[in-house]
């Protein structure tokens, strides 16, 4: 009888630990905050040499020798992202999602949700997914103000909402899961909020 009681308690404790860990990872609809003001750098690995740092109520970068990313330590497949960010007019940034290689975050290895007002080909500028979903020209602009971006990746359905306006609603099955990363390419890039929820 004591053995049976012990086994039941063990099952209950294991279940509670599992439920708690699911909530922490965002499974089952819980939003997980990765950046909140100046907090959150420890939630990421870094590629490249951009000077990511906490300052002025945000995580930001202003210089580097090439494209650099803050890369999540966890992989995601179906999820939603909510971000608040500020960029200078000349900034080249973006949120790369479902990246198959955490050390190579490019538009070939990820879906690159762009934040790039001055991109040479504006069809894939701010609010677009590079080489997957265009925005109308002239497209939306992010430079010089705080912006919001919501990204949903649910199966092959990808949706981007920039400042409350849907810029992308497309189906593409090239990539199904992976890490995601915040890009610095040039200019000033600040993220003050970043939340993710697994679907």
C-alpha positions in Angstrom: 0.0 0.0 0.0 2.8 2.4 0.9 4.5 1.6 -2.4 1.3 2.3 -4.3 0.8 5.7 -2.5 4.4 6.6 -3.2 4.0 5.8 -6.9 0.8 7.9 -7.1 2.6 10.9 -5.4 5.5 10.5 -7.8 3.2 10.6 -10.9 1.4 13.7 -9.5 4.7 15.5 -8.8 6.1 14.5 -12.3 2.9 15.8 -14.0 3.1 19.1 -12.1 6.8 19.6 -13.1 5.9 18.8 -16.8 3.0 21.3 -16.8 5.2 23.9 -15.2 8.0 23.4 -17.8 5.4 23.6 -20.6 4.2 26.9 -19.4 7.8 28.1 -19.2 8.5 27.1 -22.8 5.3 28.7 -24.1 3.5 25.4 -24.8 -0.3 25.6 -24.4 -0.7 29.3 -25.0 1.5 30.9 -22.5 3.4 34.0 -23.7 7.1 33.9 -22.8 9.0 37.2 -22.5 12.5 37.1 -24.1 13.1 40.9 -24.0 11.6 43.3 -21.5 13.2 46.7 -21.5 16.9 46.2 -20.7 16.4 42.6 -19.6 16.9 39.6 -21.8 20.3 39.4 -23.4 21.0 36.2 -21.5 18.1 34.5 -23.4 20.2 34.6 -26.6 23.4 33.4 -28.2 25.1 35.9 -30.5 26.5 35.5 -34.0 28.7 38.2 -35.5 30.3 41.0 -33.6 27.6 43.7 -33.4 27.8 45.6 -30.0 24.5 44.3 -28.6 24.0 45.9 -25.2 21.3 47.0 -22.7 20.7 50.8 -22.7 17.9 53.4 -22.7 15.2 50.8 -21.8 16.0 48.4 -24.7 18.4 45.8 -26.1 20.3 47.6 -28.9 23.1 47.5 -31.4 24.7 50.4 -33.2 27.9 49.0 -34.8 29.6 45.9 -36.1 31.6 44.6 -39.0 28.8 42.7 -40.7 25.4 41.1 -40.2 25.0 39.9 -36.6 22.1 38.2 -34.7 20.8 37.5 -31.3 19.7 33.9 -31.6 17.2 32.1 -29.4 18.6 29.1 -27.4 15.4 27.2 -28.1 13.9 26.0 -31.4 10.3 26.6 -32.3 8.0 25.2 -35.0 4.5 26.7 -34.7 4.4 30.0 -32.8 3.6 33.7 -32.5 6.0 36.5 -31.9 5.2 40.0 -30.7 8.0 42.6 -30.9 8.4 46.3 -30.2 11.4 47.9 -31.9 12.9 51.2 -33.0 15.3 51.6 -35.9 17.1 54.5 -37.6 16.1 55.4 -41.1 19.2 53.7 -42.6 18.9 50.5 -40.5 19.1 47.0 -41.9 17.4 44.7 -39.4 14.8 41.9 -39.3 13.5 38.9 -37.4 14.7 35.6 -39.0 12.5 32.7 -38.1 12.6 28.9 -38.4 16.3 29.0 -39.0 17.7 25.6 -39.7 21.3 26.5 -38.7 21.7 28.6 -35.6 25.1 29.8 -36.9 23.9 30.8 -40.3 20.9 33.1 -40.3 20.3 34.1 -43.9 17.2 34.3 -46.2 18.3 30.9 -47.5 18.3 29.2 -44.1 15.5 31.1 -42.5 12.3 33.1 -43.3 13.6 36.7 -43.1 10.9 39.0 -41.9 12.6 42.3 -43.0 13.0 45.6 -41.3 14.9 47.5 -44.0 13.4 50.8 -45.2 16.2 51.6 -47.7 16.5 48.1 -49.3 17.6 48.4 -52.9 14.7 46.1 -54.0 11.8 47.6 -52.0 9.4 44.7 -52.7 11.2 42.8 -50.0 11.7 45.8 -47.6 10.1 46.4 -44.2 7.2 44.1 -43.5 8.1 41.5 -46.3 9.5 38.0 -46.1 12.6 38.1 -48.3 12.1 35.9 -51.5 8.8 34.6 -50.2 6.3 37.4 -49.8 6.5 40.9 -51.2 5.0 44.2 -49.9 3.3 46.7 -52.2 5.6 49.6 -53.3 6.0 52.0 -51.7 6.0 49.8 -48.6 5.7 50.6 -44.9 8.5 52.4 -43.1 9.9 51.8 -39.6 12.7 54.4 -39.3 12.7 57.0 -36.5 9.8 55.6 -34.4 8.7 52.8 -32.2 6.9 50.0 -34.1 5.2 46.7 -33.4 5.5 43.5 -35.4 3.5 40.3 -34.9 4.6 37.2 -36.7 2.6 34.0 -36.8 4.0 30.7 -38.2 1.4 27.9 -38.1 2.3 25.0 -40.3 2.9 26.4 -43.8 0.8 29.6 -43.0 2.9 32.7 -42.4 1.4 36.0 -41.4 3.1 39.3 -40.6 1.3 42.3 -39.0 3.4 45.6 -38.9 1.9 48.4 -36.8 -1.5 46.8 -37.0 -1.5 46.3 -40.8 -1.2 42.9 -42.3 1.7 43.0 -44.7 2.1 39.2 -45.3 -0.4 36.3 -45.5 1.2 33.5 -47.4 1.7 29.7 -47.5 5.2 28.3 -47.8 6.5 24.9 -46.7 10.3 25.4 -47.2 11.0 25.5 -43.4 9.1 23.9 -40.6 11.1 24.7 -37.4 14.3 26.2 -36.0 15.6 29.0 -33.9 14.8 32.6 -34.5 17.1 35.6 -34.4 17.1 39.5 -34.2 19.3 41.0 -36.9 21.7 44.0 -36.9 23.1 44.8 -40.3 23.6 48.5 -40.1 22.3 51.7 -38.4 20.7 51.8 -34.9 18.4 48.9 -33.9 16.6 48.7 -30.6 14.2 46.0 -29.3 12.3 46.8 -26.1 9.8 44.0 -26.1 9.9 40.5 -27.5 7.5 37.7 -26.6 6.9 34.3 -28.1 4.0 31.8 -27.7 4.2 28.2 -29.0 1.0 27.2 -30.8 
